[in-house]
Amino acid sequence: MANRKKSTKRSVPSLTNVFRGDSRSGDISLSFFAYVMILLVLGLAMMASASYAWAYSEHDGDGLYYAKSQIRNAVIGFAALIFFMKMDYHNFRKIRIPFTQLTIKNIPKVLYIGGLVLLILVLAIGNDEGGTMGAKRWLTIGPINFQPSEVAKLAIIIFFADLMEKDGKKMDKFGVGIAKYAILMGIYAFLLYKEPHLSGLILIATISVAMILCGGANKMQFIVLGASVVAAAAIIISWQANVPDSYVAVRIKSWQDPFADVLNDTWQTANSIIAIGSGGLFGLGLGNSRQKYLYLPETKNDFVFPIVCEELGFVGALAIILVFFLLVVEGLSIAVRCKDRFGMLIAVGITTQIGIQTVLNLAVVSNMIPNTGISLPFFSYGGTALIMQLAEMGIMLNISQHRYIPEENPNAKKKNGGKASKEKKRA
């Protein structure tokens, strides 16, 4: 029999491999890709339905205004997904500029400082074009209007992943593993607080906590510090809750009784609950929501999921939640099986972001927690958010190519290895 040349593994698959979905090391996680595509397609369909009435009212009868904009964002985001899927994630540390001898080093530090600059610029020259009721969360540079907090999330993930790998075993020391990262995260958190952007602050803090824990920080030190922070936060919230007409007091009062003032403060929460309950088991049918006809505000953004429940019912909503759950599980699986610490920590950060953002959005719209203005990944309207989320999914797919894959028959490998060693001894 003629000898066959061993095929060399490619670090980046061709586009045909994306859809073929081989399970060997070197190929992307097809299941992760499938979950992303399911959520993207369903998200576009549901956002188009949920936003129709408000778009018709706000944009001279163009009921598909927001849908068309979101589709354009999805196309850009999908291109970003493909790009980052094919780009080795190790290039986030240093990269050589094509056709030159120039090499950019310390990219994670550049990203962190860049995110910092953008957040400062928001406070200086930002605007509220995103409809955030006076909060400065958007930055306009020429024809581009974007939300820097979305860029900041990825910047801090890559920066922390790189720094934690360099710190290595020193992460067990309080000053290195906890204090240093708390300060670095706190700088971002303070700027987000000044916007104010509570949802962005919560997400940055949660991502940082997850990465610190997985990065090797001393667990006992972390628990003690965490308990102290939670206690301090509880005291501050309790104090603010007793201040008449304060932001916190109004939020908590609306949360405790969503039907107490349906014509003012609790209008949104009350109509969200009505929409969720109106769907029943199988829903009213796609496009048949009643609450989206100017009863429930922000149906295109933070409160798109109540319309999902109303139109698709409990079964449809549960199916979507299940896909989110599977996406997070597969993301954590990619992180656990990654061959290096840098990729593992990036995967942990991105997966935590998607997972906690989904949980908090569902908790808000169902009134399990006070309204914090957190959007639902892949479903809520927003160009910066969708593009960045799809870019992050591309990074996750690239990391999945560098994961350990269990052998289909380890006994056969052991047997062949033993046979080879015997032949080597004979020789």
Salt bridges, closest charged atoms under 4 A:
ASP22 OD2 - ARG20 NH2 2.49
ASP22 OD2 - ARG24 NH2 3.04
ASP27 OD2 - ARG24 NE 3.80
ASP62 OD2 - LYS68 NZ 3.06
ASP88 OD1 - HIS90 ND1 2.73
ASP88 OD1 - HIS402 NE2 3.91
GLU150 OE2 - LYS153 NZ 3.25
ASP162 OD1 - ARG93 NE 2.76
ASP162 OD2 - LYS166 NZ 3.15
GLU165 OE1 - ARG93 NH2 2.42
ASP167 OD2 - LYS180 NZ 2.83
GLU311 OE2 - LYS292 NZ 3.33
ASP340 OD2 - HIS90 NE2 3.09
